[in-house]
Amino acid sequence: MANQITGKIEYISATQIIQSKNGGQSFAKREIVLDATRYDSYTGERGYENFPMFEFGGDKCSLLDGFKEGQVVTVSFDIQGSRYNDKATGEVKYFSRIRG
């Protein structure tokens, strides 16, 4: 994973089981939100808020078990994108995910 960010854990979700729409295998996911807001090094003032959410899937969900809200952590992540063609309207939509 090429990217990393450090911040304080704002929120950790419980593991969610997502059922397949076509009868395939279900999928587990879990989300974590970091407070990665930066502070001005000279004044100490809080800068723009930054609360990125990361998605952990499958066997990676258990990686979050040992962490609690308020802890400072470094998360390695990849950004993944997909395209969806809505057959009913013909509209093309794009989605991005940040996978921890």
Order of alpha helices (4+ residues) and beta strands (2+ residues): beta-beta-beta-beta-beta-beta
